[in-house]
Amino acid sequence: MSRFRSGPPRVSAANLVGALTVIACAGTAMGWAVQLSAPTPAIAPAVEPALTQPDPSAASALFGTVGRVTASAPDARLSAIRVIGVIVHPSRGAALISINGGSPRAYAVGETVSSGVSLREVNADGTVFDRFGERIEVAAPRCSGVDLLNRSAAQPR
């Protein structure tokens, strides 16, 4: 008898499972390679939005200086108090006030500004003070641009 067989080769079940496993692993690796090498979609649009200059009237309206009233001479009854600016809010406004030429300080509606004088309300035209029960209106200064925002900023040397 001869050692050589003739006819088709035999494939065992273990060899078949091994070959199928190798093919499945190669297919999975190729699938991941395709996924990772594909370009990713953009999250945001490629076009940058056009930057516009700030609107000075919007900045002025933020501080309540809409321009309906111009600043008048200070009231003699409140000669030591100077209104620098106002922040208008329906329920809780505030005013930036300087007393006797000192550094400005923010006062909320209802706070006492000085002896016998309290801030009663803040509106777009100015402030209303209560001085021993007397109502005194003081107009806010009119600013025609964003110089209100930059007025007290430190200047570079």
C-alpha positions as CSV (number, residue, x, y, z in Angstrom):
1,M,0.0,0.0,0.0
2,S,1.1,3.4,-0.8
3,R,1.4,6.2,1.6
4,F,-0.1,8.7,-0.8
5,R,-3.8,9.1,-1.2
6,S,-5.5,10.0,-4.2
7,G,-8.7,12.1,-4.2
8,P,-9.9,15.3,-2.6
9,P,-8.2,16.4,0.7
10,R,-10.2,16.2,3.9
11,V,-11.0,19.3,5.9
12,S,-11.5,18.8,9.6
13,A,-14.1,20.9,11.5
14,A,-11.4,22.5,13.6
15,N,-9.6,23.8,10.6
16,L,-12.8,25.1,9.1
17,V,-13.8,27.0,12.3
18,G,-10.2,28.5,12.5
19,A,-10.3,29.7,8.9
20,L,-13.8,31.3,9.4
21,T,-12.5,33.0,12.5
22,V,-9.5,34.5,10.7
23,I,-11.8,35.7,7.9
24,A,-14.2,37.3,10.3
25,C,-11.4,39.1,12.2
26,A,-9.9,40.4,9.0
27,G,-13.3,41.7,7.8
28,T,-13.9,43.4,11.2
29,A,-10.5,45.1,11.0
30,M,-11.1,46.3,7.5
31,G,-14.6,47.7,8.5
32,W,-13.0,49.7,11.3
33,A,-10.2,50.9,9.1
34,V,-12.8,52.3,6.6
35,Q,-14.8,53.9,9.4
36,L,-11.8,55.6,11.0
37,S,-10.3,56.8,7.8
38,A,-13.6,58.4,6.5
39,P,-13.8,62.2,6.9
40,T,-15.8,63.4,9.8
41,P,-18.8,65.7,9.2
42,A,-18.4,69.3,10.3
43,I,-20.0,70.2,13.6
44,A,-20.4,73.9,12.9
45,P,-20.7,75.6,9.5
46,A,-17.4,76.3,7.8
47,V,-18.4,80.0,7.3
48,E,-17.7,82.3,10.2
49,P,-20.4,84.8,11.1
50,A,-19.6,88.4,10.1
51,L,-18.7,90.5,13.2
52,T,-20.6,93.8,13.4
53,Q,-19.7,96.9,15.4
54,P,-21.6,97.3,18.7
55,D,-24.7,99.6,18.6
56,P,-24.1,102.6,20.8
57,S,-27.8,103.2,21.3
58,A,-28.2,99.7,22.7
59,A,-25.4,100.3,25.2
60,S,-26.9,103.6,26.1
61,A,-30.3,102.1,26.6
62,L,-28.8,99.5,28.9
63,F,-27.9,102.3,31.3
64,G,-31.2,104.0,30.9
65,T,-30.0,107.0,28.9
66,V,-32.4,106.8,26.0
67,G,-32.1,110.5,25.3
68,R,-35.6,111.8,26.1
69,V,-34.3,114.1,28.8
70,T,-31.0,116.0,28.9
71,A,-29.2,116.3,32.1
72,S,-30.2,119.5,33.9
73,A,-28.4,121.5,36.5
74,P,-28.2,119.7,39.8
75,D,-31.0,120.4,42.3
76,A,-29.9,122.8,45.0
77,R,-31.6,120.5,47.6
78,L,-29.2,117.7,46.6
79,S,-26.1,119.7,45.8
80,A,-23.7,117.1,47.2
81,I,-25.3,114.2,45.1
82,R,-24.3,113.7,41.5
83,V,-25.9,111.0,39.4
84,I,-23.3,109.3,37.1
85,G,-25.6,106.7,35.5
86,V,-28.6,104.5,35.9
87,I,-29.5,100.9,35.4
88,V,-33.2,100.5,34.8
89,H,-35.1,97.3,35.9
90,P,-38.8,96.9,36.5
91,S,-38.5,95.8,40.1
92,R,-34.9,96.6,41.2
93,G,-33.1,99.4,39.5
94,A,-29.8,101.0,40.6
95,A,-28.0,104.3,40.2
96,L,-24.3,105.1,40.1
97,I,-24.0,108.1,42.5
98,S,-21.1,110.3,43.6
99,I,-21.4,112.1,46.9
100,N,-19.4,115.3,47.5
101,G,-17.2,114.6,44.5
102,G,-16.1,111.2,45.9
103,S,-15.7,108.0,44.0
104,P,-19.0,106.7,42.5
105,R,-20.9,103.9,44.2
106,A,-23.9,101.9,43.1
107,Y,-27.1,102.3,45.1
108,A,-30.1,100.0,44.8
109,V,-33.7,101.3,44.9
110,G,-34.6,101.7,48.6
111,E,-31.1,102.3,49.9
112,T,-30.2,105.4,51.9
113,V,-27.8,107.6,49.9
114,S,-27.0,110.1,52.6
115,S,-28.6,111.4,55.8
116,G,-32.4,111.7,55.2
117,V,-32.0,111.0,51.4
118,S,-32.9,107.7,49.9
119,L,-33.2,106.4,46.4
120,R,-36.9,106.0,45.6
121,E,-36.9,104.9,42.0
122,V,-34.8,104.7,38.8
123,N,-36.2,105.3,35.3
124,A,-34.8,105.9,31.9
125,D,-34.8,109.6,32.4
126,G,-33.0,109.7,35.7
127,T,-33.6,109.1,39.4
128,V,-36.1,110.0,42.0
129,F,-34.9,110.7,45.6
130,D,-36.9,110.9,48.8
131,R,-35.6,113.7,51.0
132,F,-37.5,113.7,54.3
133,G,-40.7,112.8,52.4
134,E,-40.2,115.2,49.6
135,R,-39.9,113.8,46.0
136,I,-36.9,115.2,44.1
137,E,-36.2,114.1,40.5
138,V,-32.6,114.3,39.1
139,A,-32.0,113.7,35.4
140,A,-29.3,111.3,34.4
141,P,-26.5,112.5,32.2
142,R,-26.9,112.0,28.5
143,C,-24.2,110.0,26.8
144,S,-24.1,109.8,23.0
145,G,-22.2,106.6,22.6
146,V,-20.3,103.9,24.4
147,D,-18.1,106.5,26.1
148,L,-20.1,105.8,29.3
149,L,-18.6,102.3,29.2
150,N,-15.1,103.5,28.7
151,R,-15.1,106.7,30.8
152,S,-13.6,105.3,33.9
153,A,-11.5,102.6,32.3
154,A,-7.8,102.7,33.1
155,Q,-5.8,104.2,30.2
156,P,-2.6,102.4,29.1
157,R,0.6,104.3,29.8
